[in-house]
Amino acid sequence: MSAMKLSPKDLLDRLVSFPTVSRDSNLPLVNWVADYLKSNGIEPHIWPDPEQPHKAAIFAHVGPDEEGAVVLSGHTDVVPIDGQPWDTDPFVVTERDGKYFGRGTCDMKGFDALAIWALVEAQHLGVSRPLQLALSFDEEVGCTGAPPMIEAMQKVLPKGSAVIVGEPSMMQAVTGHKGGFGFDTHLIGYEVHSSIMHTGVNAIMAAAPLIDWANHRNSENMSAPPSDLAAVFNPPWTTCHVGMIEGGTAHNITAKDCRFMMDFRVVPGEKVSQWKDAYMEQVRLAETRMQAVHPDARIEVSNSFSVPALVPEGGGEAETLVRALTGDNATHVVSYGTEAGQFQEAGYSAVICGPGDIAQAHQPNEFITVDQFNAGHVFMQKLVDRLRI
Ligand SMILES: [Zn+2]
């Protein structure tokens, strides 16, 4: 690749052309970004996932070889297009009616393109405070790619201090989100004819108290007065939600299996671990009841995802920087999880700020407006200017 600078829109076109659905490889995209950075004199660092050889994160550092960088963080993966009616090719950016259509234009290759642009711009203009780029994978399947990437970054690069996670926020400073974790619960009962159900263990009926426990927690949480940290969220309480259940084979057989998926969205200020412990206590009680009927009955629980909350820092470094660049001084929090909580947990100041509206994410005909993309570009220009002082 010849040494040339691409515009943010050119970069967006290239990034969207790689169909980096989470289950598939993102290596062609990562390798392309690495080559592009190299052609502009920037050393890319690729971290291949040892457990998934078809996936990698990429990060890079520009500016003085010292700590305190601003970190621009995005994810490279996108959600699937399966079953979605698209009017255009999802992996080609199509401009129409002041919008760029394409999978990931909003969530979040628009930001990724702008972040790569900013890094190259900082390299060419020279900066007195370093800038870092961090692009992860597997964000859309439970934010599992960022923690090992953050660990790898800290081994290779001087530690950054302020992280801007560019999830779509309409370029507003989002300073908090809930933590989240999910459980995949599998109850294994004991099959008998339903007429003698008392000699069997019905996995579905054994699951019911666990689900009803969640109903009770929701009622309690809803009616309790919210803490100061929780009050800004919608809803301002921790939610326990069952989104999927399956089990049983016939109306007259006690169900041998029942599986359900529960997820918790925990407000900042409450401990994720306490909710996990409370649920596991219920699981043990349910298992004891099942085994009182048949010793082979049991419950297997696995953790499907776990994302720490982003706790509002109240005048933290990342927030202050983004407020200075955007002029946005209002309070914004969101109820979905992001990699910002993971950076914060690893000792960085973190904030969410990116172009586009989360309402367009994951949709068929996903788009980012040209105005939002341009607003993101202006933001990056201001950021690079600030790093040069
Ligand atoms: Zn995203």
Residues whose N, C-alpha, C, O or C-beta is under 5 A from the ligand:
A	BS01	ZN	D107 M108 E167
